[in-house]
Amino acid sequence: MNDLPERWNPERNLWREVLFLAVDEALFGPKHVNDRQHFIRMCQEARDYLTKPSRDLSMVCNLAGLDMQPVMERMRAKIGKAAAPEVLAVGRRKCQTA
């Protein structure tokens, strides 16, 4: 149906970006969040989202062309090695607005 190469699938690439954003928030914390408690909560929510099966994660992985189970397994390993959200919150600078 579509003659474009695999990498030129904009819809699939969009959903992969959604996953990449969740991974970034899970491993490094959300950007542009100044409140420490909000930062910690958002980081933990991203970690939970990527490591616990849900209909939403299944849908996003499917749209991204990925299998949910390997994504969760890989993220459990990466998050297991990552700093705790509380540690990440201490080491960051406050976001400055223009």
C-alpha positions in Angstrom: 0.0 0.0 0.0 2.8 2.4 0.9 5.9 2.4 -1.3 7.9 4.6 1.0 10.8 3.0 2.9 10.1 1.9 6.5 11.9 4.9 8.0 9.5 7.3 6.2 6.4 6.3 8.2 5.5 9.6 9.9 2.7 8.2 12.0 5.0 5.4 13.4 7.8 7.9 13.9 5.4 10.2 15.9 4.4 7.3 18.3 8.1 6.4 18.7 8.8 10.0 19.7 6.0 9.6 22.3 7.8 6.6 23.7 11.2 8.4 23.6 9.8 11.3 25.6 8.4 8.9 28.2 11.8 7.1 28.4 13.6 10.4 28.8 11.3 11.4 31.6 11.6 8.0 33.3 15.4 8.0 33.2 16.3 11.7 33.6 13.1 13.3 34.9 10.8 15.8 33.2 12.3 18.9 31.7 10.8 22.3 32.5 9.3 21.3 35.9 10.5 23.5 38.8 8.5 22.0 41.7 10.5 19.1 43.3 7.5 17.0 44.3 5.9 17.5 40.8 9.3 16.5 39.2 9.5 13.3 41.4 5.8 12.4 40.7 6.1 12.8 36.9 9.4 10.8 36.8 7.7 8.0 38.8 4.6 8.1 36.6 6.8 7.7 33.5 8.6 4.8 35.1 5.3 3.1 36.0 3.9 3.7 32.5 6.9 2.0 30.8 7.2 -1.0 33.2 3.6 -2.0 33.9 1.3 -3.4 31.2 -1.6 -1.3 30.2 -4.0 -0.8 27.3 -2.5 2.6 26.6 1.1 1.4 26.5 0.1 -1.6 24.3 -1.6 0.8 21.9 1.3 3.2 21.8 3.8 0.4 21.3 1.6 -1.1 18.5 1.4 2.3 16.7 5.2 2.7 17.1 5.7 -0.7 15.5 7.1 -2.3 18.7 6.0 -5.1 21.0 5.0 -4.0 24.5 6.6 -6.9 26.4 10.2 -6.3 25.2 9.8 -2.6 25.7 8.8 -3.1 29.3 11.6 -5.6 29.9 14.2 -3.3 28.5 12.8 -0.3 30.5 12.8 -2.3 33.8 16.5 -3.0 33.3 17.3 0.6 32.4 15.3 2.0 35.2 16.9 -0.4 37.6 20.2 1.1 36.9 19.0 4.7 36.9 19.1 7.2 39.8 16.0 7.4 41.9 13.7 10.3 41.1 14.5 12.0 44.4 18.2 11.9 43.5 17.5 13.3 40.1 15.5 16.1 41.6 18.3 17.2 43.9 20.9 17.4 41.1 19.0 19.5 38.7 18.9 23.3 38.2 15.7 25.2 38.2 14.3 25.9 34.8 14.6 29.6 33.9 11.8 31.2 31.9 12.4 34.1 29.5 
